Amino acid sequence: MKVCDIAEKLSLKPLSLADSSREVTGVYIGDLLSWVMGRADCGDAWITIMSNINIVAVASLADVACIILAEGVEPDESVCATALQKEINIYTSEKTAYQLAASLAECLQ
């Protein structure tokens, strides 16, 4: 399923739309950046509450389809600007990481 379709189904708020046509093939939840970098798969939707600039670097290295910030977290504008330059999709949601993961699991079945 494409990032844009998931965003619509889950009512995600876009913060950085670089390529909303990317396919989401899985889900990874994590806040320890070094852990995510080594374990998230290419094409994953990465759910986190981290919002600093390092999420863009990790997302780029792991080649995730998008970052979804849980619990209403929003990064600084500079993070979103860098994400656009690096072609990283970032969304936010008021839902918890668990709620987002459960909804994504349904979408990807």
CYANA upper distance limits for C-alpha pairs under 8 A (distance plus 0.5 A):
  1 MET  CA      5 ASP  CA      7.11
  1 MET  CA      6 ILE  CA      7.48
  1 MET  CA     23 GLU  CA      5.97
  1 MET  CA     24 VAL  CA      6.08
  1 MET  CA     25 THR  CA      7.78
  1 MET  CA    107 CYS  CA      8.09
  1 MET  CA    108 LEU  CA      7.17
  2 LYS  CA      6 ILE  CA      6.94
  2 LYS  CA     20 SER  CA      7.41
  2 LYS  CA     21 SER  CA      5.83
  2 LYS  CA     22 ARG  CA      5.91
  2 LYS  CA     23 GLU  CA      4.85
  2 LYS  CA     24 VAL  CA      6.25
  3 VAL  CA      7 ALA  CA      6.56
  3 VAL  CA     20 SER  CA      5.57
  3 VAL  CA     21 SER  CA      6.39
  3 VAL  CA     22 ARG  CA      6.19
  3 VAL  CA     23 GLU  CA      6.62
  3 VAL  CA     24 VAL  CA      6.61
  3 VAL  CA     65 ALA  CA      7.56
  3 VAL  CA     66 CYS  CA      7.64
  4 CYS  CA      8 GLU  CA      6.73
  4 CYS  CA     20 SER  CA      5.42
  4 CYS  CA     21 SER  CA      6.70
  5 ASP  CA      9 LYS  CA      6.72
  6 ILE  CA     10 LEU  CA      6.48
  6 ILE  CA    104 LEU  CA      7.99
  6 ILE  CA    107 CYS  CA      7.67
  7 ALA  CA     11 SER  CA      6.15
  7 ALA  CA     12 LEU  CA      5.31
  7 ALA  CA     13 LYS  CA      7.99
  7 ALA  CA     14 PRO  CA      8.42
  7 ALA  CA     91 TYR  CA      8.30
  8 GLU  CA     12 LEU  CA      7.06
 10 LEU  CA    100 LEU  CA      8.24
 10 LEU  CA    103 SER  CA      7.69
 11 SER  CA     93 SER  CA      8.07
 12 LEU  CA     91 TYR  CA      6.42
 12 LEU  CA     92 THR  CA      6.28
 12 LEU  CA     93 SER  CA      5.87
 13 LYS  CA     91 TYR  CA      5.83
 13 LYS  CA     92 THR  CA      5.69
 13 LYS  CA     93 SER  CA      6.80
 14 PRO  CA     89 ASN  CA      8.44
 14 PRO  CA     90 ILE  CA      6.77
 14 PRO  CA     91 TYR  CA      4.94
 14 PRO  CA     92 THR  CA      7.08
 15 LEU  CA     80 CYS  CA      6.89
 15 LEU  CA     89 ASN  CA      8.13
 15 LEU  CA     90 ILE  CA      5.87
 15 LEU  CA     91 TYR  CA      5.78
 15 LEU  CA     92 THR  CA      7.60
 16 SER  CA     80 CYS  CA      5.99
 16 SER  CA     81 ALA  CA      7.95
 16 SER  CA     83 ALA  CA      6.91
 16 SER  CA     84 LEU  CA      6.37
 16 SER  CA     88 ILE  CA      7.48
 16 SER  CA     89 ASN  CA      5.63
 16 SER  CA     90 ILE  CA      5.35
 16 SER  CA     91 TYR  CA      7.39
 17 LEU  CA     84 LEU  CA      7.32
 17 LEU  CA     87 GLU  CA      8.38
 17 LEU  CA     88 ILE  CA      7.75
 17 LEU  CA     89 ASN  CA      5.44
 17 LEU  CA     90 ILE  CA      7.19
 18 ALA  CA     83 ALA  CA      8.23
 18 ALA  CA     84 LEU  CA      5.95
 18 ALA  CA     87 GLU  CA      5.24
 18 ALA  CA     88 ILE  CA      6.20
 18 ALA  CA     89 ASN  CA      5.87
 19 ASP  CA     87 GLU  CA      7.22
 19 ASP  CA     88 ILE  CA      7.89
 19 ASP  CA     89 ASN  CA      7.02
 20 SER  CA     89 ASN  CA      7.44
 22 ARG  CA     43 GLY  CA      8.21
 22 ARG  CA     65 ALA  CA      6.41
 23 GLU  CA     43 GLY  CA      6.88
 23 GLU  CA     65 ALA  CA      7.12
 24 VAL  CA     43 GLY  CA      5.57
 24 VAL  CA     44 ASP  CA      6.10
 24 VAL  CA     45 ALA  CA      6.65
 24 VAL  CA     65 ALA  CA      6.29
 24 VAL  CA     66 CYS  CA      8.50
 25 THR  CA     43 GLY  CA      5.72
 25 THR  CA     44 ASP  CA      6.11
 25 THR  CA     45 ALA  CA      8.24
 25 THR  CA    108 LEU  CA      7.88
 26 GLY  CA     41 ASP  CA      8.09
 26 GLY  CA     43 GLY  CA      7.02
 26 GLY  CA     44 ASP  CA      4.93
 26 GLY  CA     45 ALA  CA      6.74
 26 GLY  CA    108 LEU  CA      7.95
 27 VAL  CA     44 ASP  CA      5.30
 27 VAL  CA     45 ALA  CA      5.26
 27 VAL  CA     46 TRP  CA      6.44
 27 VAL  CA     47 ILE  CA      7.99
 27 VAL  CA    101 ALA  CA      7.62
 27 VAL  CA    104 LEU  CA      7.90
 27 VAL  CA    105 ALA  CA      8.38
 28 TYR  CA     36 VAL  CA      8.30
 28 TYR  CA     40 ALA  CA      6.31
 28 TYR  CA     41 ASP  CA      8.29
 28 TYR  CA     44 ASP  CA      6.67
 28 TYR  CA     45 ALA  CA      6.71
 28 TYR  CA     46 TRP  CA      5.34
 28 TYR  CA     47 ILE  CA      6.71
 29 ILE  CA     36 VAL  CA      8.49
 29 ILE  CA     46 TRP  CA      6.25
 29 ILE  CA     47 ILE  CA      5.21
 29 ILE  CA     48 THR  CA      6.55
 29 ILE  CA     97 ALA  CA      7.79
 29 ILE  CA    101 ALA  CA      8.34
 30 GLY  CA     35 TRP  CA      7.99
 30 GLY  CA     36 VAL  CA      6.57
 30 GLY  CA     46 TRP  CA      7.99
 30 GLY  CA     47 ILE  CA      7.05
 30 GLY  CA     48 THR  CA      6.07
 31 ASP  CA     35 TRP  CA      8.49
 31 ASP  CA     36 VAL  CA      7.79
 31 ASP  CA     48 THR  CA      5.95
 31 ASP  CA     49 ILE  CA      7.01
 31 ASP  CA     50 MET  CA      6.51
 32 LEU  CA     36 VAL  CA      6.83
 33 LEU  CA     37 MET  CA      6.55
 33 LEU  CA     54 ASN  CA      8.29
 33 LEU  CA     55 ILE  CA      7.78
 33 LEU  CA     58 VAL  CA      7.25
 34 SER  CA     38 GLY  CA      6.92
 34 SER  CA     58 VAL  CA      8.48
 35 TRP  CA     39 ARG  CA      6.65
 36 VAL  CA     40 ALA  CA      5.76
 36 VAL  CA     58 VAL  CA      7.88
 36 VAL  CA     62 ALA  CA      8.36
 37 MET  CA     58 VAL  CA      6.07
 37 MET  CA     59 ALA  CA      8.10
 37 MET  CA     61 LEU  CA      7.30
 37 MET  CA     62 ALA  CA      6.17
 38 GLY  CA     62 ALA  CA      8.08
 40 ALA  CA     44 ASP  CA      7.16
 40 ALA  CA     46 TRP  CA      8.05
 40 ALA  CA     62 ALA  CA      6.65
 40 ALA  CA     64 VAL  CA      7.81
 41 ASP  CA     62 ALA  CA      6.86
 41 ASP  CA     63 ASP  CA      7.84
 41 ASP  CA     64 VAL  CA      7.15
 42 CYS  CA     62 ALA  CA      6.41
 42 CYS  CA     63 ASP  CA      5.34
 42 CYS  CA     64 VAL  CA      5.50
 42 CYS  CA     65 ALA  CA      7.65
 43 GLY  CA     63 ASP  CA      6.99
 43 GLY  CA     64 VAL  CA      5.17
 43 GLY  CA     65 ALA  CA      5.08
 43 GLY  CA     66 CYS  CA      8.39
 44 ASP  CA     64 VAL  CA      5.34
 44 ASP  CA     65 ALA  CA      6.01
 44 ASP  CA     66 CYS  CA      7.60
 45 ALA  CA     64 VAL  CA      6.62
 45 ALA  CA     65 ALA  CA      6.08
 45 ALA  CA     66 CYS  CA      5.52
 45 ALA  CA     67 ILE  CA      6.43
 45 ALA  CA     68 ILE  CA      7.42
 46 TRP  CA     64 VAL  CA      7.21
 46 TRP  CA     65 ALA  CA      8.32
 46 TRP  CA     66 CYS  CA      6.68
 46 TRP  CA     67 ILE  CA      5.27
 46 TRP  CA     68 ILE  CA      6.45
 47 ILE  CA     67 ILE  CA      6.49
 47 ILE  CA     68 ILE  CA      5.26
 47 ILE  CA     69 LEU  CA      6.40
 47 ILE  CA     70 ALA  CA      7.12
 47 ILE  CA     97 ALA  CA      6.83
 47 ILE  CA    100 LEU  CA      8.24
 47 ILE  CA    101 ALA  CA      8.23
 48 THR  CA     67 ILE  CA      7.88
 48 THR  CA     68 ILE  CA      6.91
 48 THR  CA     69 LEU  CA      5.71
 48 THR  CA     70 ALA  CA      6.49
 48 THR  CA     97 ALA  CA      7.54
 49 ILE  CA     69 LEU  CA      5.82
 49 ILE  CA     70 ALA  CA      5.97
 49 ILE  CA     71 GLU  CA      7.69
 49 ILE  CA     73 VAL  CA      6.75
 50 MET  CA     55 ILE  CA      7.48
 50 MET  CA     69 LEU  CA      7.78
 50 MET  CA     73 VAL  CA      8.39
 51 SER  CA     55 ILE  CA      7.06
 51 SER  CA     69 LEU  CA      7.99
 51 SER  CA     73 VAL  CA      7.53
 51 SER  CA     74 GLU  CA      7.05
 51 SER  CA     75 PRO  CA      5.32
 51 SER  CA     76 ASP  CA      8.29
 51 SER  CA     79 VAL  CA      8.43
 52 ASN  CA     75 PRO  CA      6.91
 52 ASN  CA     76 ASP  CA      8.17
 52 ASN  CA     79 VAL  CA      7.37
 53 ILE  CA     57 ALA  CA      7.78
 53 ILE  CA     78 SER  CA      8.40
 53 ILE  CA     79 VAL  CA      5.71
 53 ILE  CA     82 THR  CA      8.43
 54 ASN  CA     58 VAL  CA      6.76
 55 ILE  CA     59 ALA  CA      6.44
 56 VAL  CA     60 SER  CA      6.60
 56 VAL  CA     79 VAL  CA      7.83
 56 VAL  CA     82 THR  CA      7.81
 56 VAL  CA     83 ALA  CA      6.26
 56 VAL  CA     86 LYS  CA      8.07
 56 VAL  CA     88 ILE  CA      7.38
 57 ALA  CA     61 LEU  CA      6.69
 58 VAL  CA     62 ALA  CA      6.52
 59 ALA  CA     63 ASP  CA      6.13
 59 ALA  CA     64 VAL  CA      5.97
 59 ALA  CA     66 CYS  CA      8.09
 59 ALA  CA     67 ILE  CA      7.78
 59 ALA  CA     88 ILE  CA      7.56
 60 SER  CA     64 VAL  CA      7.45
 60 SER  CA     86 LYS  CA      7.60
 60 SER  CA     88 ILE  CA      7.47
 65 ALA  CA     88 ILE  CA      7.99
 65 ALA  CA     89 ASN  CA      7.48
 66 CYS  CA     88 ILE  CA      6.85
 66 CYS  CA     89 ASN  CA      5.17
 66 CYS  CA     90 ILE  CA      6.25
 66 CYS  CA     91 TYR  CA      8.06
 67 ILE  CA     88 ILE  CA      8.19
 67 ILE  CA     89 ASN  CA      6.70
 67 ILE  CA     90 ILE  CA      5.27
 67 ILE  CA     91 TYR  CA      6.73
 68 ILE  CA     90 ILE  CA      6.44
 68 ILE  CA     91 TYR  CA      5.31
 68 ILE  CA     92 THR  CA      5.89
 68 ILE  CA     93 SER  CA      7.70
 69 LEU  CA     73 VAL  CA      6.14
 69 LEU  CA     74 GLU  CA      7.55
 69 LEU  CA     90 ILE  CA      8.00
 69 LEU  CA     91 TYR  CA      6.62
 69 LEU  CA     92 THR  CA      4.98
 69 LEU  CA     93 SER  CA      6.74
 70 ALA  CA     92 THR  CA      6.56
 70 ALA  CA     93 SER  CA      5.79
 70 ALA  CA     94 GLU  CA      6.61
 70 ALA  CA     95 LYS  CA      6.35
 70 ALA  CA     96 THR  CA      5.88
 70 ALA  CA     97 ALA  CA      5.99
 70 ALA  CA    100 LEU  CA      8.12
 71 GLU  CA     92 THR  CA      8.33
 71 GLU  CA     93 SER  CA      6.54
 71 GLU  CA     94 GLU  CA      4.88
 71 GLU  CA     95 LYS  CA      5.75
 71 GLU  CA     96 THR  CA      5.67
 71 GLU  CA     97 ALA  CA      7.89
 72 GLY  CA     92 THR  CA      6.54
 72 GLY  CA     93 SER  CA      5.67
 72 GLY  CA     94 GLU  CA      4.74
 72 GLY  CA     95 LYS  CA      7.75
 73 VAL  CA     92 THR  CA      6.97
 73 VAL  CA     93 SER  CA      8.02
 73 VAL  CA     94 GLU  CA      8.28
 74 GLU  CA     92 THR  CA      7.12
 75 PRO  CA     79 VAL  CA      6.59
 75 PRO  CA     80 CYS  CA      7.53
 76 ASP  CA     80 CYS  CA      7.36
 77 GLU  CA     81 ALA  CA      6.66
 78 SER  CA     82 THR  CA      6.63
 79 VAL  CA     83 ALA  CA      6.58
 80 CYS  CA     84 LEU  CA      6.78
 80 CYS  CA     90 ILE  CA      7.97
 81 ALA  CA     85 GLN  CA      6.96
 82 THR  CA     86 LYS  CA      6.67
 83 ALA  CA     87 GLU  CA      6.34
 83 ALA  CA     88 ILE  CA      5.31
 83 ALA  CA     89 ASN  CA      7.42
 83 ALA  CA     90 ILE  CA      8.00
 84 LEU  CA     88 ILE  CA      6.41
 84 LEU  CA     89 ASN  CA      7.89
 95 LYS  CA     99 GLN  CA      6.39
 95 LYS  CA    100 LEU  CA      6.73
 96 THR  CA    100 LEU  CA      6.72
 97 ALA  CA    101 ALA  CA      6.55
 98 TYR  CA    102 ALA  CA      6.60
 99 GLN  CA    103 SER  CA      6.69
100 LEU  CA    104 LEU  CA      6.54
101 ALA  CA    105 ALA  CA      6.53
102 ALA  CA    106 GLU  CA      7.02
103 SER  CA    107 CYS  CA      6.89
104 LEU  CA    108 LEU  CA      6.62
105 ALA  CA    109 GLN  CA      6.84
